[in-house]
Amino acid sequence: MMLPDAIQRLFYRYHADRLDSDRHAAIIIPTVLSDGDIEDWAWLFQVYGWDAVRTWMAEPGHAATLPPPMERLWSAILLGTPKETPRWMGGNARRTVPEDALPTWFPKELR
């Protein structure tokens, strides 16, 4: 399923019109958790369900891709315990981005 227009504003770094909720969950979930508002979060949980987002959050390293305040918030909500990955332990880890989600101007050597 393609992203609705209201959500696409969060994906200004990507080809938002090419993102698919099935193929690009690894980009969509952390972006909406990090940058979304309450309507965006409602959409996220409607599309993926609480269990899928909770499973994503519980995977090692995933929570560290969120900004520290959002990592504390979502780990408390989804995992029952607020946590914050120390930044020296890989916090704000790089997200893996599929090539078809990157804009054409993005340097090929950085893909």
C-alpha positions as CSV (number, residue, x, y, z in Angstrom):
1,M,0.0,0.0,0.0
2,M,1.4,3.4,-1.0
3,L,1.7,6.1,1.7
4,P,-1.2,8.5,2.1
5,D,-0.5,12.1,1.2
6,A,-0.8,13.2,4.8
7,I,2.1,10.9,5.8
8,Q,4.3,11.6,2.9
9,R,5.4,15.0,4.4
10,L,7.5,13.0,6.9
11,F,9.6,11.4,4.2
12,Y,11.2,14.5,2.6
13,R,14.5,12.6,2.5
14,Y,13.1,9.9,0.3
15,H,10.9,9.4,-2.7
16,A,7.8,9.4,-0.6
17,D,5.5,8.7,-3.5
18,R,7.5,5.4,-4.1
19,L,7.4,4.1,-0.6
20,D,5.2,1.0,0.0
21,S,4.0,0.1,3.5
22,D,4.9,-3.6,2.9
23,R,8.3,-3.2,1.3
24,H,9.6,-0.2,3.2
25,A,8.5,-0.8,6.8
26,A,12.1,-0.5,8.0
27,I,12.0,3.2,6.9
28,I,8.3,3.9,7.7
29,I,8.1,2.7,11.3
30,P,11.0,4.6,12.7
31,T,10.3,7.8,10.7
32,V,6.6,7.9,11.9
33,L,7.6,7.1,15.5
34,S,10.3,9.8,15.4
35,D,8.7,12.6,13.4
36,G,5.0,11.9,13.4
37,D,2.1,13.4,15.3
38,I,-0.8,11.7,16.9
39,E,-2.7,11.3,13.6
40,D,0.4,9.8,12.0
41,W,0.9,7.4,14.9
42,A,-2.8,6.3,14.6
43,W,-2.2,5.6,10.9
44,L,1.0,3.6,11.7
45,F,-0.7,1.4,14.3
46,Q,-3.7,0.9,12.0
47,V,-1.5,-0.2,9.1
48,Y,1.0,-2.3,11.0
49,G,-0.8,-3.2,14.2
50,W,0.6,-2.9,17.8
51,D,2.3,-6.3,17.8
52,A,4.3,-5.6,14.6
53,V,5.5,-2.2,15.9
54,R,6.3,-3.7,19.3
55,T,8.3,-6.4,17.6
56,W,10.2,-3.8,15.6
57,M,10.9,-1.9,18.7
58,A,12.2,-5.0,20.6
59,E,14.7,-5.9,17.9
60,P,18.3,-5.1,18.9
61,G,19.4,-1.7,17.6
62,H,16.0,-0.6,16.3
63,A,15.1,1.6,19.3
64,A,18.5,3.3,19.0
65,T,17.5,4.7,15.6
66,L,15.0,7.0,17.3
67,P,15.9,10.3,18.9
68,P,16.5,9.8,22.7
69,P,13.2,11.3,23.8
70,M,11.2,9.2,21.3
71,E,13.2,6.1,22.3
72,R,12.2,6.6,25.9
73,L,8.6,7.3,25.0
74,W,8.0,4.4,22.6
75,S,10.0,1.9,24.7
76,A,7.8,2.8,27.7
77,I,4.6,2.5,25.7
78,L,5.5,-0.6,23.6
79,L,7.9,-2.5,25.9
80,G,6.7,-1.4,29.3
81,T,10.1,0.1,30.4
82,P,11.5,3.4,29.2
83,K,15.1,3.0,27.9
84,E,17.6,5.1,26.3
85,T,20.6,3.7,24.4
86,P,23.8,5.5,25.3
87,R,24.9,7.4,22.2
88,W,28.4,5.9,22.5
89,M,26.8,2.4,22.1
90,G,25.5,3.0,18.7
91,G,22.6,5.3,19.4
92,N,21.1,6.9,16.3
93,A,22.3,4.0,14.3
94,R,22.0,4.4,10.5
95,R,18.8,3.2,8.9
96,T,19.0,0.9,6.0
97,V,17.3,2.5,3.0
98,P,16.3,0.6,-0.1
99,E,17.7,2.2,-3.3
100,D,14.3,2.7,-4.8
101,A,13.4,5.0,-1.9
102,L,16.3,7.4,-2.4
103,P,16.0,10.5,-4.6
104,T,17.8,10.5,-7.9
105,W,20.2,13.2,-6.8
106,F,21.5,11.0,-3.9
107,P,25.2,10.2,-4.5
108,K,25.7,6.7,-5.8
109,E,28.8,6.1,-3.7
110,L,26.7,6.6,-0.5
111,R,24.0,4.1,-1.4
